[in-house]
Amino acid sequence: MRARQRPGSVPGTLETVFHILRDRGPRDRATLPALACLVVALLVACGAGTSPYLSFDPTGPCTVDGRFPGAYPSLEARVPATLQGRPPDTLDSGRNCSATELATLAGHGIHEVRYAGASWFLSGNAGITLAVFTGDGLTAEWIGEWYEATARAARNTRQIDPTRPRLAGRQAYRLDTINGDSVQTIIDWAAPSGDAVYVVIAADAPVASIAAATAAFPTDH
């Protein structure tokens, strides 16, 4: 049995999609300890008993970070509805506006990123999140850079291995890491429509499940 690790505080960029894996019921709450602070949308959610959802006005100016189910319904609708034959365990959406959350994206002139993510909890410590990111001028390369920068800044992350595979005929950006004792994979690539970036995030997931996750996204307009 794996030793349970206490969540540590890490910079706030990997958190933006991994957050959903932490929103499990009491029975499952301890099953992803190595991932706990990589899966929350904001660092405040690392506190015990603190809700990871932060309400905001999705139609207002982008002055604060926030997320909750139904914040951006049209974006949530772009997330695959099923993975390996079943619907997600969680689905929500939000946005990042702060320099802390935008991190390296701010250096590319990105001032707002909107995202939607759905998570599937697998057996044991395994889980997969499928997400869609949008932003004016946002690219898959910059999202890949964003995840890698945060992984390198995280104190418990090691064996960071960035690669650039082809996926559905498109350039993809893959990051394989170990955080604590959790094997994590992030893959992102441009949507065929060119107006979004698709992201697959896996923790301790089988290779077949990761392949199914990438195949869940549409390959044409």
C-alpha positions in Angstrom: 0.0 0.0 0.0 1.3 3.5 -0.8 2.1 5.8 2.0 -0.3 8.7 2.1 1.4 12.0 1.5 0.4 15.3 3.0 -0.5 17.9 0.3 2.1 20.6 -0.3 1.8 24.1 -1.6 2.9 24.5 -5.2 2.7 27.4 -7.6 -0.6 27.9 -9.2 -0.6 26.8 -12.8 -0.9 23.0 -12.9 -3.8 23.4 -10.5 -6.1 24.8 -13.1 -7.3 21.5 -14.5 -6.1 18.9 -12.0 -8.4 20.6 -9.4 -11.4 18.4 -10.2 -9.7 15.2 -9.1 -9.7 16.5 -5.5 -13.5 17.1 -5.4 -14.3 13.5 -4.5 -16.7 12.2 -1.8 -15.4 11.4 1.7 -14.8 7.7 0.7 -12.3 8.8 -2.0 -10.9 12.0 -0.7 -7.6 10.5 0.5 -6.9 8.5 -2.7 -4.9 11.1 -4.6 -2.7 12.6 -1.9 0.3 13.2 -4.2 -1.9 15.1 -6.5 -4.0 17.1 -4.0 -2.5 20.5 -4.5 -1.9 20.0 -8.2 -5.6 19.3 -8.8 -7.1 22.4 -7.2 -8.0 25.5 -9.2 -6.5 27.9 -6.6 -4.0 27.5 -3.8 -6.7 28.3 -1.2 -8.3 25.0 -2.0 -5.4 23.1 -0.5 -6.7 23.9 3.0 -8.6 21.1 4.7 -12.3 21.5 4.4 -12.0 24.5 2.0 -14.3 24.5 -1.0 -12.3 24.7 -4.2 -15.1 26.6 -6.0 -14.8 30.3 -6.1 -17.9 32.1 -7.4 -17.6 35.1 -9.8 -19.5 36.8 -12.5 -18.6 35.0 -15.8 -20.0 37.9 -17.8 -18.0 40.6 -16.0 -14.5 41.9 -16.5 -11.7 39.4 -15.9 -10.4 40.8 -12.6 -10.5 37.6 -10.4 -9.9 33.9 -10.9 -12.8 31.7 -10.3 -14.7 28.5 -11.3 -17.9 26.6 -10.6 -20.2 24.2 -12.5 -22.0 26.0 -15.2 -19.9 29.1 -15.3 -19.3 28.7 -19.1 -21.9 26.2 -20.4 -20.8 26.5 -24.0 -17.3 25.7 -23.1 -18.4 22.8 -20.9 -20.3 21.5 -23.9 -17.0 21.1 -25.8 -15.6 18.7 -23.2 -16.2 15.1 -24.3 -19.4 13.8 -22.7 -18.1 10.3 -22.1 -14.8 8.4 -21.6 -14.7 4.7 -22.2 -18.5 4.5 -22.1 -19.4 6.5 -19.1 -20.1 10.2 -18.2 -17.7 12.2 -16.0 -17.8 12.3 -12.2 -17.4 16.1 -12.2 -17.7 18.9 -14.7 -17.1 22.6 -14.2 -15.5 25.7 -15.8 -13.8 28.9 -14.9 -11.2 31.5 -15.8 -7.8 32.7 -14.8 -7.0 36.4 -14.8 -4.3 36.8 -12.2 -0.6 37.0 -12.9 -0.1 34.1 -10.4 -2.4 31.8 -12.3 -1.4 33.0 -15.8 2.3 32.7 -15.0 4.2 32.1 -18.2 1.1 32.8 -20.3 1.2 36.4 -19.1 4.6 36.8 -20.7 3.1 36.0 -24.1 0.5 38.7 -23.7 -2.4 36.4 -22.5 -4.6 38.3 -20.1 -7.5 35.8 -19.7 -7.8 32.1 -20.0 -11.2 30.3 -19.9 -11.4 26.6 -19.3 -13.8 23.7 -18.8 -12.8 20.3 -17.4 -14.4 17.0 -16.7 -12.9 14.2 -14.5 -13.2 10.5 -14.4 -12.0 8.6 -11.3 -10.6 5.3 -12.1 -9.5 2.5 -9.8 -7.1 3.1 -6.9 -5.2 6.3 -7.2 -6.0 6.8 -10.9 -7.9 9.6 -12.6 -8.2 11.4 -15.9 -9.3 15.0 -16.6 -10.3 16.2 -20.1 -10.2 19.9 -20.6 -10.7 22.7 -23.1 -8.8 26.0 -22.8 -9.5 29.2 -24.7 -7.9 32.6 -24.8 -7.2 35.3 -27.3 -4.0 34.2 -29.1 -3.6 31.1 -26.9 -1.6 28.3 -28.4 -0.9 24.6 -27.5 2.8 25.4 -27.3 2.2 28.0 -24.7 0.0 25.7 -22.7 2.7 23.0 -22.8 5.2 25.6 -21.6 2.9 26.7 -18.9 2.5 23.2 -17.5 6.2 22.4 -17.7 7.2 25.6 -15.9 5.0 24.8 -13.0 6.2 21.2 -12.8 9.8 22.4 -12.6 8.8 24.8 -9.8 6.9 22.1 -7.8 9.0 20.8 -4.9 7.7 17.2 -5.1 7.9 16.8 -8.8 10.8 14.9 -10.4 11.7 13.0 -13.6 10.2 15.7 -15.8 10.2 14.5 -19.4 8.7 16.9 -22.0 8.2 15.5 -25.5 6.5 16.6 -28.7 4.5 13.7 -30.3 2.1 14.0 -33.2 -1.5 13.5 -32.3 -4.3 13.3 -34.9 -2.0 14.8 -37.4 -1.2 17.8 -35.1 1.7 18.8 -33.0 1.1 17.9 -29.4 3.0 18.7 -26.2 3.4 15.9 -23.7 4.8 16.1 -20.2 5.4 13.0 -18.1 6.4 13.5 -14.4 6.4 11.9 -11.0 4.9 13.9 -8.3 5.5 12.3 -4.9 4.8 8.7 -5.9 2.1 9.5 -8.5 2.9 9.1 -12.2 1.3 12.0 -14.1 0.9 12.8 -17.8 -0.3 15.9 -19.5 -0.9 16.1 -23.2 -2.2 19.2 -25.0 -2.8 20.0 -28.7 -4.7 22.5 -30.8 -8.4 21.9 -31.5 -9.1 21.4 -35.2 -11.1 24.6 -35.1 -8.1 26.5 -34.0 -9.9 28.5 -31.3 -9.1 26.2 -28.4 -6.5 23.9 -26.8 -7.4 20.3 -25.8 -5.8 18.9 -22.7 -5.6 15.4 -21.3 -4.3 15.0 -17.7 -3.8 11.6 -16.2 -2.7 10.4 -12.8 -1.6 6.8 -12.4 -3.8 5.9 -15.4 -3.2 2.9 -17.7 -1.8 3.6 -21.1 -5.0 2.4 -22.7 -7.1 4.9 -20.7 -4.7 7.7 -21.8 -5.1 6.7 -25.4 -8.9 6.6 -25.0 -8.8 10.1 -23.5 -6.9 11.6 -26.4 -9.3 9.8 -28.8 -12.3 11.2 -27.0 -11.8 14.7 -28.5 -13.1 15.4 -32.0 -10.5 15.2 -34.8 -12.4 17.6 -37.2 -14.5 20.7 -37.1 
